């Protein structure tokens, strides 16, 4: 689908734009009045605030789709990286922006944990930001060091059951999907498991490879070299399906825990109050970008898979929030 040509002049202020639109509408035939004009948005270049540093996972994912989004929308897209405070710095910037769809947030599932771990946020993720659409999901994989001799989830739980101390597991940070998956598995089994927070996935992979860490939850990208070298063994996928960049690994749900489904999804959000026509236009642009063969191939190499726009992001966020509302206090998760 070709994008409409962008206007040559900046959009008028919102109040004036509404008056002009009403005046113009009076001159149109009746059938045209019922159809929103998709060319009205975007009226100028877009700004996407990425809640991650340049070169980080979310940044890399968004830069995959950025060219196709810009192509469809007919406007440049400027990326502004604002890492820090678990994404709250980026979230606050976008929450305070005009709700016209020209300023957007690109963040991942960790945004749901922030309000539970930081009660002093200057904005509200639920009321001040609106979900536009998911972009990609990255399941985490529970892997064990080769020296443990563990080959599947049952063996992992058996070893945790007879161990004198809690079973350690590493993840890239407090409150990330890996941490939450480990906490949920501990609660579902009643077994003691100790979370070891690292600063990054590669650091977790390093200790898993040298055997100083017996188990870890990681995405496929940092884990793949260890598996190829025989330094680690994958035993479970945290998502609902056998996907995530490593073929043949069964899910946690398949191995005795129905309903277990935690993945690190990435999504676009806007300030609350975005016009429905602008939201639909952005969704159409994402659908166009995610159908691109090259985009899909490069996502697959990262252990990610595209999320269809038809999968309602707001439903997924509501479901995950409900899970975290009980899981975080029950597991005693506190800021690191």
LOGUGU-415234 format. One line per 4 residues: number of its first residue (from 1); their letters; for each residue x negated, y, z of C-alpha. Coordinates in steps of 0.25 Angstrom, whole numbers, plus 5000, padded with zeros to 4 digits. Each point is the difference from the previous one (the first is absolute). Layout:
# LOGUGU-415234
NUM	A	X:Y:Z  ...;
***
This chain:
# LOGUGU-415234
1	XXXX	5000:5000:5000  4994:5013:4996  4999:5012:5010  5007:5013:4996;
5	XXXX	4990:5011:4997  4997:5009:5013  5004:5014:5000  4990:5011:4997;
9	XXXX	5003:5009:5012  5001:4997:5015  5014:4996:5005  5008:5011:5007;
13	XXXX	5002:5000:5015  5010:4990:5004  5011:5010:5003  4998:5007:4986;
17	XXXX	4999:4986:4994  5014:4996:5005  5006:5013:4995  4994:4998:4986;
21	XXXX	5005:4986:5000  5014:5003:5004  5000:5012:4989  4995:4991:4990;
25	XXXX	5009:4988:5003  5012:5009:4997  4996:5001:4986  4999:4985:4998;
29	XXXX	5010:4990:4995  5007:4992:5011  4993:4987:4998  4986:5006:5002;
33	XXXX	5004:5005:5013  5001:4986:5006  4986:4996:4996  4988:5005:5008;
37	XXXX	4989:5006:4991  4987:4991:5002  4992:5011:4994  5002:5009:5011;
41	XXXX	4991:4992:5009  4988:5001:5001  4999:5015:4997  4985:5001:5003;
45	XXXX	4988:4991:5004  5003:4991:5011  4991:4998:5013  4999:4987:5006;
49	XXXX	4994:4999:5014  4993:4987:5002  4999:4996:5015  4986:4993:4998;
53	XXXX	4986:5005:4996  4995:5000:4986  4997:4986:4996  5008:4993:5011;
57	XXXX	5010:4990:4996  5013:5009:4999  4992:5010:4992  4995:4989:4991;
61	XXXX	5014:4995:4998  5006:5014:4997  4989:5003:4990  5004:4988:4992;
65	XXXX	5014:5005:4998  4997:5015:5000  4997:5001:4985  5013:4993:4996;
69	XXXX	5009:5008:5009  4994:5013:4994  5002:4995:4986  5015:4997:5003;
73	XXXX	5003:5012:5008  4992:5010:4990  4993:5007:5011  4986:4998:5007;
77	XXXX	5000:4994:5014  4989:5005:5009  4996:4991:5011  4996:5005:5014;
81	XXXX	4994:4990:5009  5003:5003:5015  4995:4989:5009  5001:5000:5015;
85	XXXX	5010:4998:5012  5004:4987:4994  5006:5007:4988  5008:5011:5009;
89	XXXX	4992:5011:4994  5004:4997:4986  5014:4997:5005  5001:5014:5007;
93	XXXX	4996:5007:4987  5010:4994:4991  5011:5001:5011  4998:5015:5000;
97	XXXX	5000:5002:4985  5013:5004:4992  5009:4989:4997  5000:5001:4985;
101	XXXX	4992:4988:4996  4987:5007:4996  4993:4996:5013  4999:4985:5004;
105	XXXX	4994:4991:5010  4993:4987:4996  4998:4991:5012  5001:4986:5005;
109	XXXX	5008:4992:5010  4991:5005:5011  5008:5013:5000  5011:4992:5007;
113	XXXX	4991:4997:5012  4996:5014:5002  5012:5005:5008  4999:4989:5009;
117	XXXX	4986:5002:5004  5000:5016:4999  5012:5006:5007  4995:5014:4998;
121	XXXX	5001:5001:4985  5004:5014:4994  5010:4994:4991  5010:4988:4999;
125	XXXX	4996:4989:4990  5015:4996:4999  5007:5013:4999  4989:5009:4993;
129	XXXX	4996:4990:4989  5008:4993:4990  4996:4987:4993  4999:5001:4985;
133	XXXX	4996:4986:4996  4989:4989:5003  4988:4999:4991  4993:4987:5004;
137	XXXX	4999:4990:5011  4987:4993:5006  5002:4988:5009  4990:4997:5010;
141	XXXX	4993:4986:5001  4997:4993:5013  4986:4994:4997  4991:4993:5010;
145	XXXX	4984:4999:5000  4996:4987:4993  4992:4995:5013  5013:4999:5008;
149	XXXX	5004:4988:4992  5015:5005:4999  5007:4997:4987  5014:5004:5002;
153	XXXX	5009:5008:5009  5004:4988:5009  4985:4998:5003  4998:5014:5003;
157	XXXX	5012:5000:5010  4995:4987:5006  4986:5006:5002  5006:5013:5006;
161	XXXX	5009:4991:5009  4988:4992:5006  4990:5012:5001  4996:5005:5014;
165	XXXX	5000:5015:4995  5010:5007:4990  4998:4997:4985  4993:5013:4995;
169	XXXX	5004:5005:4986  4995:5012:4993  5007:5011:4991  4996:5013:4994;
173	XXXX	5007:5008:5011  5010:5002:5012  5014:4999:4995  4997:4995:4986;
177	XXXX	5008:4989:4993  4989:4990:5004  5001:5004:5015  5015:4999:5000;
181	XXXX	5000:4987:4993  4991:4994:5010  5008:5006:5012  5013:4994:4993;
185	XXXX	4994:4987:4999  4995:5000:5014  5014:5004:5005  5007:4989:4991;
189	XXXX	4991:4989:5005  4998:5005:5015  4984:4998:4998  4990:5010:5004;
193	XXXX	4993:5007:4989  4990:5012:5001  5000:5011:4990  4987:5006:4996;
197	XXXX	5001:5013:4993  4989:5004:4990  4999:5013:4992  5001:4993:4986;
201	XXXX	5003:4987:4993  4986:4998:4995  4995:5000:5015  5010:4990:5003;
205	XXXX	4996:4991:4989  4985:5001:5004  5003:4995:5014  5009:4989:4994;
209	XXXX	4989:4996:4990  4989:4999:5011  5009:4992:5010  5000:5010:5011;
213	XXXX	5015:5002:4997  5008:4987:5000  5012:5006:4992  5005:5012:4993;
217	XXXX	5012:5006:4993  4995:5007:4987  5005:5003:4986  4995:4992:4989;
221	XXXX	4990:5010:4994  4990:5000:5012  5003:4986:5003  4997:4994:4986;
225	XXXX	4985:5000:5000  5000:4992:5013  5009:4990:4994  4992:4999:4988;
229	XXXX	4987:4998:5008  5007:4989:5009  4998:5009:5013  5015:5001:5003;
233	XXXX	5013:4992:4998  5014:5006:4997  5011:4993:5008  5012:5009:4999;
237	XXXX	5006:5012:4992  5008:5010:5009  5010:5003:4989  5013:4993:4996;
241	XXXX	4994:4994:4987  4987:4993:4996  4993:5012:4994  4990:5010:5004;
245	XXXX	4988:4997:4991  4997:4986:5005  5007:4988:4993  5006:4989:5008;
249	XXXX	4999:5005:5014  5013:4997:5007  5008:5011:5008  5001:5000:5015;
253	XXXX	5015:4999:4998  4998:4987:4992  4992:4994:5011  5010:5000:5011;
257	XXXX	5004:5015:5002  5012:5004:4992  5002:5014:4997  4986:5004:5002;
261	XXXX	4997:5011:4990  4990:5011:5003  4993:5007:4988  4993:5013:4998;
265	XXXX	5009:5008:4990  4996:5013:4994  5011:5010:4996  5003:5014:4995;
269	XXXX	5008:5009:5010  5005:5014:4999  5005:5011:5009  5014:4997:5005;
273	XXXX	5010:5007:4991  4994:4997:4987  5011:5001:4989  5005:4987:4995;
277	XXXX	4997:5003:4985  4985:5003:5004  5000:4987:5008  5006:4992:4989;
281	XXXX	4990:5006:4990  4988:4996:5009  5006:4986:5001  5000:4999:4985;
285	XXXX	4986:5005:4999  4995:4989:5010  5008:4990:4992  4993:5004:4988;
289	XXXX	4986:5000:5006  5002:4986:5007  5004:4994:4987  4986:5003:4994;
293	XXXX	4992:4987:4998  4987:5007:5003  5006:5005:5013  5005:4987:5004;
297	XXXX	4987:4993:4997  4992:5009:5008  5010:4999:5012  4999:4985:4999;
301	XXXX	4985:5001:5001  5002:5007:5014  5009:4990:5005  5012:5009:4998;
305	XXXX	5013:4998:4992  5009:5011:4995  5013:5002:5007  5012:5002:4991;
309	XXXX	5007:5013:5002  5013:4992:5001  4995:4995:5014  5005:5011:5009;
313	XXXX	4989:5006:5008  5009:5005:5011  5006:4987:5002  4986:4994:5002;
317	XXXX	4996:5011:5009  5012:4999:5009  4997:4985:5001  4986:5002:5004;
321	XXXX	5003:5011:5010  5010:4991:5007  4989:4989:5001  4990:5010:5005;
325	XXXX	5009:5006:5010  5000:4987:5008  4986:4994:4996  4991:5012:5004;
329	XXXX	5005:5001:5014  5001:4985:5002  4986:4998:4995  4995:5012:5008;
333	XXXX	4993:5006:4988  4995:5014:5004  4991:5010:4992  4986:4996:4998;
***
